[in-house]
Amino acid sequence: MTRRALDPLDSLRLLNGGPVVLVTTRWRDQTDAMPAIWTTPLSRKPPLVGVVVNPARHTHDMVRFSEEFALNFPARDLANHTQYFGTVSGSHVNKIELGKLATFRASKVEAPLIENCVAWMECSLEDSLRIGDHTLFVGRVLVVEADEEAFGETWLLNDPEYRPLHYLGVDRYSTLGNVLTAKLRTTDEGAIDLAETKEEREQREEAEALERERREREGEDEREAEER
């Protein structure tokens, strides 16, 4: 493994990868939508979440004046819309209207909710903190909804169409793939026990056999194609 030095600003993209959210707001007769990737849970009781917004963004003042916002979790079919919302300013145009996305009414806030997302979160503004060149908006979670195909205690990831969208940087996005279930076992001394159980060994050997069969089939298909 080779390590290389990075610029300190690369630390931001190393931490990227969580679900993108579309922050929707309404203030007086205006609505706005902005993609955000700097989001985080802050508290369980009460349930608080943080969204970091640059003061230059139109959404910043929309949240500040309305004292509420909504988070919409897009899936991969809204990747182009997500990129669009991040490059056009809502101070000049109605991005939701021009984006031609259907919305529906929230139950606790005035901000619109975007159809075709996989989850939605309605928040009231609990606090705001200026941190460096951004503002951390602390939202108290009022209502949470999710598509049952997408979420059930955790993101399910069964259907690619219902996987949350993740931002990697620039114009690149991704979705999560496999679900891994960790199995923690310890020795009598309290150290981690990495030895395979009989069941795990059988599962591994079965997976390896299936992989060998797949590669053999691919090799046969390639040979047949070359013979043609």
Residue frames as a rotation matrix with the C-alpha (Angstrom) as fourth column:
MET 1
0.579 0.815 0.000 0.00
0.815 -0.579 0.000 0.00
0.000 0.000 -1.000 0.00
THR 2
-0.529 -0.775 0.346 1.40
0.788 -0.600 -0.139 3.38
0.315 0.199 0.928 -1.04
ARG 3
0.360 0.606 -0.709 0.49
0.806 -0.585 -0.091 6.52
-0.470 -0.538 -0.699 0.86
ARG 4
-0.410 -0.482 0.774 0.64
0.768 -0.640 0.008 10.00
0.492 0.598 0.633 -0.67
ALA 5
-0.697 0.093 -0.711 0.24
0.463 -0.698 -0.546 13.45
-0.547 -0.710 0.444 0.83
LEU 6
-0.030 0.775 0.631 -2.89
0.939 -0.194 0.283 15.46
0.342 0.601 -0.722 0.01
ASP 7
-0.644 -0.045 0.764 -3.89
-0.029 -0.996 -0.084 19.08
0.765 -0.076 0.640 0.26
PRO 8
-0.956 0.288 -0.050 -5.69
0.060 0.026 -0.998 19.93
-0.286 -0.957 -0.042 3.54
LEU 9
-0.359 0.874 -0.327 -8.79
-0.876 -0.436 -0.205 20.80
-0.322 0.213 0.923 1.51
ASP 10
-0.457 0.163 -0.874 -8.91
-0.474 0.787 0.395 17.20
0.753 0.595 -0.283 0.28
SER 11
-0.995 0.098 -0.018 -10.00
0.063 0.481 -0.874 16.32
-0.078 -0.871 -0.485 3.81
LEU 12
-0.396 0.907 -0.144 -13.45
-0.727 -0.406 -0.554 17.65
-0.561 -0.114 0.820 2.92
ARG 13
0.161 0.472 -0.867 -13.94
-0.919 0.392 0.043 15.17
0.360 0.790 0.497 0.10
LEU 14
-0.772 -0.413 -0.484 -12.49
-0.187 0.874 -0.448 12.34
0.608 -0.255 -0.752 2.12
LEU 15
-0.873 0.483 0.070 -15.36
-0.016 0.117 -0.993 12.95
-0.488 -0.868 -0.094 4.54
ASN 16
-0.261 0.802 -0.537 -17.89
-0.958 -0.285 0.041 13.19
-0.120 0.525 0.843 1.73
GLY 17
-0.862 -0.022 -0.507 -19.93
-0.213 0.922 0.323 10.17
0.460 0.387 -0.799 0.81
GLY 18
-0.728 0.685 -0.008 -22.96
0.234 0.238 -0.943 10.48
-0.644 -0.689 -0.333 3.07
PRO 19
-0.067 0.780 0.623 -26.40
0.979 0.171 -0.109 10.82
-0.191 0.602 -0.775 1.50
VAL 20
-0.928 -0.084 0.364 -26.99
0.210 -0.923 0.323 14.02
0.309 0.376 0.874 -0.44
VAL 21
-0.190 0.919 -0.345 -29.99
0.819 -0.046 -0.573 16.01
-0.542 -0.391 -0.744 0.76
LEU 22
-0.474 0.184 0.861 -31.96
0.533 -0.719 0.446 18.63
0.701 0.671 0.242 -1.11
VAL 23
-0.683 0.206 -0.700 -32.67
0.580 -0.429 -0.692 21.41
-0.443 -0.879 0.174 1.36
THR 24
-0.310 0.653 0.691 -36.02
0.650 -0.385 0.655 22.98
0.694 0.653 -0.305 0.50
THR 25
-0.739 0.041 -0.672 -37.24
0.525 -0.591 -0.613 26.24
-0.422 -0.806 0.415 1.97
ARG 26
0.010 0.712 0.702 -40.11
0.791 -0.435 0.430 28.70
0.611 0.551 -0.568 1.68
TRP 27
-0.565 -0.130 -0.815 -40.08
0.637 -0.697 -0.330 32.33
-0.525 -0.705 0.477 2.75
ARG 28
-0.288 0.618 -0.732 -43.07
-0.446 -0.762 -0.469 34.51
-0.847 0.192 0.495 1.91
ASP 29
0.724 0.656 -0.210 -43.77
-0.470 0.248 -0.847 33.84
-0.504 0.713 0.488 -1.80
GLN 30
0.157 -0.766 -0.623 -40.39
-0.927 0.103 -0.360 32.27
0.340 0.634 -0.694 -2.61
THR 31
0.916 -0.024 0.401 -39.30
-0.139 0.918 0.372 28.62
-0.377 -0.396 0.837 -2.61
ASP 32
0.253 -0.898 -0.359 -35.80
-0.944 -0.149 -0.294 27.26
0.210 0.413 -0.886 -3.04
ALA 33
0.989 -0.064 0.131 -33.88
0.032 0.973 0.230 23.99
-0.142 -0.223 0.964 -3.21
MET 34
0.354 -0.934 -0.049 -30.17
-0.884 -0.318 -0.343 23.45
0.304 0.165 -0.938 -2.59
PRO 35
0.653 -0.195 -0.732 -28.13
0.186 0.978 -0.095 20.22
0.734 -0.075 0.675 -2.40
ALA 36
0.406 -0.540 0.737 -26.19
-0.892 -0.409 0.191 19.79
0.198 -0.735 -0.648 0.83
ILE 37
0.402 -0.347 -0.848 -23.59
0.052 0.933 -0.357 17.20
0.914 0.100 0.392 1.73
TRP 38
-0.771 -0.631 0.090 -22.32
-0.019 -0.118 -0.993 18.64
0.637 -0.767 0.079 5.01
THR 39
0.271 0.897 0.348 -25.04
-0.675 -0.081 0.734 17.23
0.686 -0.434 0.583 7.23
THR 40
-0.702 -0.556 -0.446 -24.85
-0.053 0.665 -0.745 15.35
0.710 -0.500 -0.496 10.51
PRO 41
0.481 0.755 -0.445 -26.94
0.464 0.211 0.860 14.02
0.744 -0.620 -0.249 13.42
LEU 42
-0.324 -0.593 0.738 -26.34
-0.302 -0.674 -0.674 16.13
0.897 -0.441 0.039 16.52
SER 43
-0.744 0.150 0.652 -28.64
-0.655 0.035 -0.755 14.81
-0.136 -0.988 0.072 19.26
ARG 44
-0.803 0.510 -0.308 -31.04
0.393 0.842 0.369 11.98
0.448 0.175 -0.877 20.04
LYS 45
0.225 0.880 -0.418 -33.17
0.935 -0.075 0.346 13.69
0.273 -0.469 -0.840 22.70
PRO 46
0.487 0.863 -0.133 -34.34
-0.247 -0.010 -0.969 15.98
-0.838 0.505 0.208 21.30
PRO 47
0.263 -0.386 0.884 -33.64
0.833 0.553 -0.006 14.76
-0.487 0.738 0.467 17.74
LEU 48
0.618 -0.165 -0.769 -31.40
-0.279 -0.960 -0.017 17.42
-0.735 0.225 -0.639 16.21
VAL 49
0.425 -0.521 0.740 -29.60
0.869 0.463 -0.173 17.47
-0.253 0.717 0.650 12.87
GLY 50
0.098 -0.485 -0.869 -27.06
0.028 -0.872 0.489 19.90
-0.995 -0.072 -0.072 11.47
VAL 51
0.592 0.035 0.805 -26.88
0.801 0.087 -0.592 21.35
-0.091 0.996 0.024 7.96
VAL 52
-0.142 -0.752 -0.644 -23.94
0.450 -0.628 0.635 23.50
-0.882 -0.199 0.427 6.94
VAL 53
0.585 0.431 0.687 -24.64
0.810 -0.269 -0.521 26.29
-0.040 0.861 -0.507 4.40
ASN 54
-0.599 -0.791 0.123 -22.45
0.801 -0.593 0.087 29.01
0.004 0.150 0.989 2.97
PRO 55
-0.195 0.544 -0.816 -23.83
0.397 -0.717 -0.573 32.51
-0.897 -0.436 -0.076 3.72
ALA 56
-0.757 -0.138 -0.639 -23.54
-0.457 -0.587 0.668 33.33
-0.467 0.798 0.382 0.00
ARG 57
-0.883 0.465 0.071 -26.19
0.411 0.688 0.598 30.76
0.229 0.557 -0.798 -0.84
HIS 58
-0.484 0.792 0.373 -29.76
-0.497 -0.600 0.627 31.96
0.720 0.118 0.684 -1.27
THR 59
0.226 0.556 -0.800 -30.89
0.314 0.735 0.600 29.07
0.922 -0.387 -0.009 0.93
HIS 60
-0.654 -0.581 -0.484 -28.92
0.636 -0.077 -0.768 30.54
0.409 -0.810 0.420 3.83
ASP 61
-0.938 0.311 0.156 -31.21
-0.347 -0.864 -0.364 33.54
0.022 -0.396 0.918 4.28
MET 62
-0.137 0.919 -0.369 -34.29
-0.506 0.255 0.824 31.50
0.851 0.300 0.430 3.41
VAL 63
-0.013 0.058 -0.998 -33.57
0.637 0.770 0.036 29.25
0.771 -0.635 -0.047 6.39
ARG 64
-0.855 -0.429 -0.292 -32.61
0.494 -0.499 -0.712 32.17
0.160 -0.753 0.638 8.62
PHE 65
-0.801 0.572 0.177 -35.78
-0.567 -0.820 0.082 34.16
0.192 -0.035 0.981 7.94
SER 66
0.061 0.887 -0.457 -38.30
-0.535 0.416 0.735 31.28
0.843 0.200 0.500 7.78
GLU 67
-0.340 -0.333 0.880 -36.70
-0.938 0.190 -0.290 29.47
-0.070 -0.924 -0.377 10.75
GLU 68
0.368 0.386 0.846 -37.48
-0.284 0.913 -0.293 26.08
-0.885 -0.133 0.446 9.24
PHE 69
-0.256 -0.410 -0.875 -36.44
-0.965 0.062 0.254 23.80
-0.050 0.910 -0.412 6.36
ALA 70
0.781 0.457 0.426 -36.94
-0.414 0.889 -0.195 20.34
-0.468 -0.024 0.883 4.91
LEU 71
-0.426 -0.904 -0.041 -34.45
-0.718 0.311 0.622 17.69
-0.550 0.295 -0.782 3.84
ASN 72
0.766 0.620 -0.168 -35.28
-0.570 0.535 -0.624 15.56
-0.297 0.574 0.763 0.80
PHE 73
-0.147 -0.839 0.524 -33.17
-0.374 0.537 0.756 12.46
-0.916 -0.085 -0.392 0.07
PRO 74
0.436 0.323 -0.840 -32.85
-0.888 0.003 -0.460 11.87
-0.146 0.946 0.288 -3.70
ALA 75
0.458 -0.312 0.833 -32.04
0.201 0.948 0.245 8.58
-0.866 0.055 0.497 -5.38
ARG 76
-0.476 -0.848 0.233 -29.98
0.429 0.007 0.903 8.09
-0.768 0.530 0.360 -8.53
ASP 77
-0.061 0.498 0.865 -32.74
0.995 -0.034 0.090 9.18
0.075 0.867 -0.493 -10.92
LEU 78
0.927 0.376 -0.008 -32.44
0.374 -0.920 0.114 12.71
0.035 -0.109 -0.993 -9.48
ALA 79
0.104 -0.974 -0.199 -28.65
0.835 -0.023 0.549 13.00
-0.540 -0.224 0.812 -9.90
ASN 80
-0.440 -0.267 0.858 -28.98
0.793 -0.563 0.232 15.50
0.421 0.782 0.459 -12.75
HIS 81
0.553 0.701 0.450 -31.48
0.328 -0.679 0.656 17.59
0.766 -0.215 -0.606 -10.80
THR 82
0.759 -0.316 -0.569 -29.19
0.584 -0.055 0.810 17.54
-0.287 -0.947 0.142 -7.77
GLN 83
-0.337 -0.926 0.167 -26.30
0.893 -0.259 0.368 18.86
-0.298 0.273 0.915 -9.83
TYR 84
-0.194 0.363 0.911 -28.57
0.615 -0.679 0.402 21.49
0.764 0.638 -0.091 -11.40
PHE 85
0.816 0.575 -0.068 -29.81
0.389 -0.459 0.799 22.73
0.428 -0.678 -0.598 -8.02
GLY 86
0.484 -0.707 -0.515 -26.20
0.685 -0.061 0.726 23.14
-0.545 -0.704 0.455 -6.92
THR 87
-0.532 -0.768 0.358 -25.14
0.810 -0.336 0.481 25.28
-0.249 0.546 0.800 -9.89
VAL 88
-0.270 0.528 0.805 -28.10
0.451 -0.670 0.590 27.66
0.851 0.522 -0.057 -10.28
SER 89
-0.988 -0.121 -0.098 -28.87
0.146 -0.494 -0.857 30.42
0.055 -0.861 0.506 -7.79
GLY 90
-0.243 0.961 -0.134 -32.35
0.961 0.257 0.102 30.56
0.132 -0.104 -0.986 -6.32
SER 91
-0.324 0.089 -0.942 -32.01
0.405 -0.887 -0.223 34.31
-0.855 -0.453 0.251 -5.90
HIS 92
-0.751 -0.033 -0.659 -32.67
-0.510 -0.607 0.610 34.74
-0.420 0.794 0.439 -9.61
VAL 93
-0.425 0.583 -0.693 -34.94
-0.598 0.393 0.698 31.85
0.679 0.711 0.182 -10.59
ASN 94
0.343 0.583 0.736 -37.41
-0.893 0.445 0.064 29.40
-0.290 -0.680 0.674 -9.09
LYS 95
-0.616 -0.751 -0.238 -35.24
-0.788 0.583 0.200 26.30
-0.011 0.311 -0.950 -9.24
ILE 96
-0.602 0.447 0.662 -38.00
0.007 0.832 -0.555 23.88
-0.799 -0.330 -0.503 -8.25
GLU 97
0.484 0.838 -0.252 -40.28
-0.211 -0.168 -0.963 25.20
-0.849 0.520 0.096 -10.98
LEU 98
0.333 -0.442 -0.833 -37.57
-0.942 -0.190 -0.276 25.20
-0.036 0.877 -0.479 -13.65
GLY 99
-0.724 -0.640 0.258 -36.44
-0.650 0.758 0.059 21.76
-0.233 -0.125 -0.964 -12.51
LYS 100
-0.127 0.801 -0.585 -39.92
-0.800 0.266 0.537 20.48
0.586 0.536 0.608 -13.36
LEU 101
-0.857 -0.145 -0.494 -40.15
0.153 0.844 -0.514 18.39
0.491 -0.517 -0.701 -10.22
ALA 102
0.218 0.975 0.032 -43.46
0.063 -0.047 0.997 17.65
0.974 -0.215 -0.072 -8.54
THR 103
-0.863 -0.429 0.267 -43.75
-0.213 -0.170 -0.962 18.62
0.458 -0.887 0.056 -4.89
PHE 104
0.099 0.915 -0.391 -46.20
0.488 0.298 0.821 17.92
0.867 -0.272 -0.417 -2.10
ARG 105
0.344 0.148 0.927 -47.17
-0.494 -0.811 0.313 19.74
0.799 -0.566 -0.206 1.05
ALA 106
-0.710 -0.601 -0.367 -45.29
0.091 0.439 -0.894 19.08
0.698 -0.668 -0.257 4.28
SER 107
0.197 0.854 -0.482 -47.27
0.645 0.258 0.720 18.50
0.738 -0.452 -0.500 7.45
LYS 108
0.469 -0.058 -0.881 -45.33
0.841 -0.277 0.465 20.70
-0.271 -0.959 -0.081 9.90
VAL 109
-0.387 -0.659 -0.645 -43.35
0.309 -0.752 0.583 23.23
-0.869 0.026 0.495 7.83
GLU 110
0.560 0.597 -0.575 -44.09
-0.264 -0.529 -0.806 25.50
-0.785 0.603 -0.139 4.88
ALA 111
-0.403 -0.790 -0.461 -41.14
-0.762 0.011 0.647 24.24
-0.506 0.613 -0.607 2.83
PRO 112
0.568 0.635 -0.524 -42.24
-0.821 0.486 -0.300 22.01
0.064 0.600 0.797 -0.07
LEU 113
0.005 -0.516 0.856 -41.27
-0.321 0.810 0.490 18.33
-0.947 -0.277 -0.162 -0.21
ILE 114
-0.260 -0.237 -0.936 -39.98
-0.956 -0.076 0.285 16.86
-0.139 0.968 -0.207 -3.46
GLU 115
0.782 0.577 0.234 -41.66
-0.499 0.806 -0.318 13.84
-0.372 0.132 0.919 -5.02
ASN 116
0.844 -0.382 -0.376 -39.58
-0.051 0.640 -0.767 10.87
0.534 0.666 0.521 -6.20
CYS 117
-0.191 -0.867 0.460 -37.17
-0.835 -0.102 -0.540 11.14
0.516 -0.487 -0.705 -3.28
VAL 118
-0.147 0.082 -0.986 -36.70
0.155 0.986 0.059 8.14
0.977 -0.144 -0.158 -0.97
ALA 119
-0.087 0.162 -0.983 -36.99
0.993 0.090 -0.073 9.96
0.077 -0.983 -0.169 2.38
TRP 120
0.046 0.193 0.980 -38.04
0.195 -0.964 0.181 13.33
0.980 0.183 -0.082 3.79
MET 121
-0.277 -0.202 -0.939 -37.34
0.957 0.027 -0.288 15.23
0.083 -0.979 0.186 7.01
GLU 122
0.407 0.469 0.784 -39.15
0.329 -0.876 0.353 18.33
0.852 0.114 -0.511 8.28
CYS 123
-0.237 -0.638 -0.733 -37.22
0.952 -0.002 -0.307 20.56
0.195 -0.770 0.607 10.68
SER 124
0.928 0.332 0.169 -37.69
0.274 -0.916 0.293 23.74
0.252 -0.225 -0.941 12.68
LEU 125
0.112 -0.940 0.322 -34.64
0.109 -0.310 -0.944 25.92
0.988 0.141 0.068 13.22
GLU 126
0.718 0.085 -0.691 -33.29
0.658 0.243 0.713 25.34
0.229 -0.966 0.118 16.72
ASP 127
0.536 -0.638 -0.552 -30.07
0.110 -0.595 0.796 27.32
-0.837 -0.488 -0.249 16.50
SER 128
0.873 -0.380 0.306 -27.43
0.322 -0.022 -0.947 28.64
0.366 0.925 0.103 14.09
LEU 129
0.588 -0.768 -0.253 -23.68
0.212 -0.155 0.965 28.91
-0.780 -0.621 0.072 14.59
ARG 130
0.846 -0.421 -0.327 -21.13
-0.497 -0.400 -0.770 30.67
0.193 0.814 -0.548 12.43
ILE 131
0.568 -0.688 0.452 -18.23
0.130 0.617 0.776 28.28
-0.813 -0.382 0.440 11.95
GLY 132
-0.502 -0.805 0.317 -15.41
0.540 -0.006 0.842 29.47
-0.675 0.594 0.437 9.71
ASP 133
-0.915 0.121 -0.386 -16.85
-0.356 -0.691 0.629 30.56
-0.191 0.713 0.675 6.37
HIS 134
-0.542 0.774 -0.326 -20.12
0.126 0.459 0.879 28.61
0.831 0.436 -0.347 6.79
THR 135
-0.366 0.530 0.765 -23.14
-0.918 -0.338 -0.205 28.57
0.149 -0.778 0.611 9.08
LEU 136
-0.928 0.139 -0.346 -24.23
0.186 0.976 -0.108 25.45
0.322 -0.165 -0.932 10.91
PHE 137
-0.250 0.922 0.296 -28.02
-0.836 -0.360 0.414 25.39
0.488 -0.144 0.861 11.07
VAL 138
-0.994 -0.015 0.109 -29.31
-0.079 0.789 -0.610 23.15
-0.077 -0.615 -0.785 13.84
GLY 139
-0.373 0.908 -0.191 -32.71
-0.661 -0.115 0.742 21.69
0.651 0.402 0.643 13.01
ARG 140
-0.598 0.326 0.732 -35.14
-0.525 0.531 -0.665 20.05
-0.606 -0.782 -0.146 15.41
VAL 141
-0.943 0.217 -0.253 -36.65
-0.080 0.589 0.804 17.08
0.324 0.778 -0.538 13.56
LEU 142
-0.466 0.859 0.213 -40.44
-0.793 -0.299 -0.531 17.32
-0.392 -0.416 0.820 13.54
VAL 143
0.676 0.698 0.234 -41.49
-0.447 0.642 -0.623 14.70
-0.585 0.317 0.746 10.98
VAL 144
-0.557 -0.812 -0.172 -39.62
-0.677 0.325 0.660 11.94
-0.480 0.484 -0.731 9.16
GLU 145
0.672 0.711 0.208 -40.96
-0.414 0.593 -0.691 9.79
-0.615 0.378 0.692 6.31
ALA 146
-0.526 -0.828 -0.197 -39.29
-0.667 0.257 0.699 7.25
-0.528 0.499 -0.687 4.05
ASP 147
0.210 0.510 -0.834 -40.27
-0.890 0.454 0.053 5.00
0.406 0.731 0.549 1.20
GLU 148
0.609 0.091 0.788 -40.75
-0.597 0.707 0.380 1.50
-0.522 -0.701 0.485 2.62
GLU 149
0.945 -0.318 0.079 -38.70
0.288 0.691 -0.663 0.09
0.157 0.649 0.744 -0.27
ALA 150
0.366 -0.839 0.403 -35.77
-0.100 -0.466 -0.879 2.28
0.925 0.282 -0.254 0.73
PHE 151
-0.575 -0.593 0.564 -35.58
-0.524 -0.263 -0.810 2.31
0.629 -0.761 -0.159 4.52
GLY 152
0.653 0.705 -0.276 -36.46
-0.141 0.472 0.870 0.05
0.744 -0.529 0.408 7.42
GLU 153
0.897 -0.386 -0.215 -34.35
0.254 0.053 0.966 0.84
-0.361 -0.921 0.146 10.52
THR 154
-0.244 -0.933 -0.264 -31.41
0.066 -0.287 0.956 1.16
-0.968 0.215 0.132 8.08
TRP 155
0.025 0.153 -0.988 -31.10
-0.955 -0.289 -0.069 1.83
-0.296 0.945 0.139 4.35
LEU 156
0.593 0.351 0.725 -32.18
-0.262 0.935 -0.239 -1.45
-0.762 -0.048 0.646 2.75
LEU 157
-0.258 -0.773 -0.580 -30.29
-0.781 -0.186 0.596 -1.22
-0.569 0.607 -0.555 -0.58
ASN 158
-0.102 0.265 0.959 -32.34
0.226 0.945 -0.237 -4.06
-0.969 0.193 -0.156 -2.08
ASP 159
0.564 0.394 0.725 -33.41
0.799 -0.041 -0.600 -2.17
-0.207 0.918 -0.338 -5.21
PRO 160
-0.509 -0.852 0.126 -30.89
0.855 -0.482 0.192 0.16
-0.103 0.205 0.973 -6.93
GLU 161
-0.235 0.485 0.842 -33.73
0.446 -0.716 0.537 2.58
0.864 0.502 -0.048 -7.70
TYR 162
0.785 0.613 0.096 -34.35
0.156 -0.345 0.926 3.12
0.600 -0.711 -0.366 -3.98
ARG 163
0.180 -0.806 -0.564 -30.76
0.983 0.160 0.085 3.65
0.021 -0.570 0.822 -2.83
PRO 164
0.796 0.118 -0.594 -29.87
0.250 -0.957 0.144 7.15
-0.552 -0.263 -0.791 -1.57
LEU 165
0.731 -0.525 0.436 -27.61
0.356 -0.252 -0.900 9.26
0.582 0.813 0.003 -3.73
HIS 166
0.582 -0.640 -0.502 -24.10
0.549 -0.146 0.823 9.99
-0.600 -0.754 0.267 -2.45
TYR 167
0.968 -0.249 0.018 -21.84
-0.175 -0.729 -0.661 12.82
0.177 0.637 -0.750 -3.61
LEU 168
0.558 -0.829 -0.046 -18.16
0.815 0.537 0.217 12.14
-0.155 -0.159 0.975 -4.28
GLY 169
-0.095 -0.592 -0.801 -17.09
0.246 -0.793 0.557 15.55
-0.965 -0.144 0.221 -5.57
VAL 170
-0.912 -0.219 -0.345 -17.19
-0.216 -0.459 0.862 17.74
-0.348 0.861 0.371 -8.69
ASP 171
-0.133 0.903 -0.409 -19.98
-0.987 -0.085 0.133 16.13
0.086 0.421 0.903 -10.77
ARG 172
-0.557 -0.187 -0.809 -19.57
-0.269 0.962 -0.038 12.56
0.786 0.196 -0.586 -9.52
TYR 173
0.068 0.682 0.729 -22.16
-0.998 0.031 0.064 10.65
0.021 -0.731 0.682 -7.55
SER 174
-0.783 -0.287 -0.551 -22.59
-0.291 0.953 -0.083 7.10
0.549 0.095 -0.830 -6.35
THR 175
0.442 0.849 0.289 -24.99
-0.757 0.181 0.628 4.77
0.481 -0.496 0.723 -4.59
LEU 176
-0.184 -0.489 0.852 -24.23
-0.876 0.474 0.083 2.21
-0.445 -0.732 -0.516 -1.90
GLY 177
-0.274 0.006 -0.962 -23.78
-0.702 0.682 0.204 -1.39
0.657 0.731 -0.183 -2.95
ASN 178
-0.126 0.163 -0.979 -23.52
0.255 0.959 0.126 -4.34
0.959 -0.233 -0.163 -0.59
VAL 179
0.568 0.310 0.762 -24.73
-0.689 -0.327 0.647 -4.56
0.450 -0.893 0.028 2.99
LEU 180
-0.304 -0.727 -0.615 -22.13
-0.027 0.652 -0.758 -6.09
0.952 -0.213 -0.218 5.30
THR 181
0.796 0.569 0.208 -23.15
-0.266 0.020 0.964 -7.48
0.544 -0.822 0.167 8.68
ALA 182
-0.229 -0.936 0.267 -20.37
-0.681 -0.042 -0.731 -7.33
0.696 -0.349 -0.628 11.25
LYS 183
0.750 0.365 -0.552 -19.98
0.095 0.766 0.636 -10.32
0.654 -0.529 0.540 13.58
LEU 184
0.068 -0.727 0.683 -18.13
-0.776 -0.469 -0.422 -9.48
0.627 -0.501 -0.596 16.75
ARG 185
0.851 0.063 -0.522 -16.56
0.232 0.845 0.481 -12.32
0.471 -0.531 0.704 18.69
THR 186
0.322 -0.761 0.563 -13.97
-0.833 -0.511 -0.214 -12.03
0.450 -0.400 -0.798 21.43
THR 187
-0.196 -0.497 -0.845 -11.61
0.129 0.842 -0.524 -14.39
0.972 -0.212 -0.101 23.17
ASP 188
0.503 0.347 -0.792 -11.73
0.775 0.224 0.590 -15.07
0.382 -0.911 -0.156 26.89
GLU 189
-0.374 -0.738 -0.562 -9.08
0.879 -0.474 0.038 -12.37
-0.295 -0.480 0.826 27.27
GLY 190
0.341 0.610 -0.715 -11.29
0.321 -0.790 -0.522 -9.80
-0.883 -0.051 -0.466 25.54
ALA 191
-0.641 -0.602 -0.476 -9.33
-0.287 -0.388 0.876 -9.65
-0.712 0.698 0.076 22.28
ILE 192
0.263 0.733 -0.628 -11.09
-0.904 -0.040 -0.425 -9.81
-0.337 0.679 0.652 18.94
ASP 193
-0.204 -0.218 0.954 -11.47
-0.010 0.975 0.221 -13.36
-0.979 0.036 -0.201 17.64
LEU 194
-0.059 0.096 -0.994 -10.88
-0.909 -0.416 0.014 -13.47
-0.412 0.904 0.112 13.88
ALA 195
-0.895 -0.294 0.336 -11.01
-0.177 0.924 0.338 -17.26
-0.410 0.244 -0.879 13.51
GLU 196
-0.492 0.729 -0.475 -13.64
-0.718 -0.032 0.696 -18.53
0.492 0.683 0.539 11.05
THR 197
-0.140 0.547 0.825 -16.51
-0.636 0.589 -0.499 -20.58
-0.759 -0.595 0.265 12.33
LYS 198
-0.651 -0.045 0.757 -17.52
0.364 0.857 0.365 -23.71
-0.666 0.514 -0.542 10.43
GLU 199
0.392 0.897 0.204 -20.54
0.699 -0.146 -0.700 -21.89
-0.598 0.417 -0.684 9.03
GLU 200
0.607 -0.226 -0.762 -18.46
-0.393 -0.919 -0.041 -18.94
-0.691 0.324 -0.646 7.85
ARG 201
-0.526 -0.847 0.076 -15.92
-0.396 0.322 0.860 -21.23
-0.753 0.422 -0.505 6.22
GLU 202
-0.378 0.465 0.801 -18.67
0.701 0.709 -0.081 -23.08
-0.605 0.531 -0.593 4.35
GLN 203
0.706 0.663 -0.249 -20.21
0.380 -0.651 -0.658 -19.81
-0.598 0.370 -0.711 3.19
ARG 204
0.229 -0.715 -0.661 -16.82
-0.622 -0.630 0.466 -18.53
-0.749 0.304 -0.589 2.01
GLU 205
-0.706 -0.528 0.472 -16.02
-0.045 0.699 0.713 -21.75
-0.707 0.482 -0.518 0.15
GLU 206
0.051 0.813 0.580 -19.45
0.803 0.312 -0.508 -21.71
-0.594 0.491 -0.637 -1.49
ALA 207
0.779 0.206 -0.592 -18.96
-0.056 -0.917 -0.394 -18.09
-0.624 0.340 -0.703 -2.59
GLU 208
-0.183 -0.932 -0.312 -15.49
-0.627 -0.134 0.768 -18.89
-0.757 0.336 -0.560 -3.94
ALA 209
-0.582 0.032 0.813 -16.86
0.431 0.860 0.274 -21.88
-0.690 0.509 -0.514 -5.89
LEU 210
0.514 0.843 0.162 -19.59
0.654 -0.262 -0.710 -19.73
-0.556 0.471 -0.685 -7.43
GLU 211
0.562 -0.393 -0.727 -17.00
-0.467 -0.877 0.113 -17.12
-0.683 0.276 -0.677 -8.38
ARG 212
-0.567 -0.790 0.234 -14.81
-0.283 0.453 0.846 -19.77
-0.774 0.413 -0.480 -10.04
GLU 213
-0.212 0.582 0.785 -17.81
0.769 0.595 -0.233 -21.05
-0.603 0.555 -0.574 -12.01
ARG 214
0.768 0.512 -0.385 -18.62
0.221 -0.776 -0.591 -17.53
-0.601 0.368 -0.709 -13.14
ARG 215
0.141 -0.808 -0.572 -15.06
-0.676 -0.500 0.541 -16.94
-0.723 0.310 -0.617 -14.33
GLU 216
-0.662 -0.344 0.666 -14.98
0.140 0.816 0.561 -20.27
-0.737 0.464 -0.491 -16.13
ARG 217
0.264 0.838 0.478 -18.24
0.775 0.110 -0.622 -19.44
-0.574 0.535 -0.620 -17.93
GLU 218
0.756 -0.038 -0.653 -16.86
-0.244 -0.943 -0.227 -16.04
-0.607 0.331 -0.722 -18.93
GLY 219
-0.320 -0.945 -0.069 -13.68
-0.525 0.116 0.843 -17.72
-0.788 0.306 -0.534 -20.21
GLU 220
-0.452 0.235 0.861 -15.70
0.597 0.796 0.096 -20.18
-0.663 0.557 -0.500 -22.29
ASP 221
0.662 0.749 -0.035 -17.80
0.511 -0.485 -0.710 -17.36
-0.549 0.452 -0.704 -23.72
GLU 222
0.429 -0.585 -0.689 -14.65
-0.579 -0.763 0.287 -15.46
-0.693 0.276 -0.666 -24.69
ARG 223
-0.616 -0.676 0.405 -13.13
-0.159 0.610 0.777 -18.53
-0.772 0.414 -0.483 -26.38
GLU 224
-0.052 0.692 0.720 -16.33
0.803 0.457 -0.382 -19.14
-0.593 0.558 -0.580 -28.33
ALA 225
0.805 0.343 -0.484 -16.39
0.073 -0.867 -0.493 -15.51
-0.589 0.362 -0.723 -29.44
GLU 226
-0.031 -0.906 -0.422 -12.77
-0.661 -0.298 0.688 -15.75
-0.750 0.300 -0.590 -30.62
GLU 227
-0.603 -0.174 0.778 -13.50
0.281 0.867 0.412 -18.96
-0.746 0.467 -0.474 -32.57
ARG 228
0.479 0.835 0.272 -16.32
0.636 -0.117 -0.762 -17.21
-0.605 0.538 -0.587 -34.41
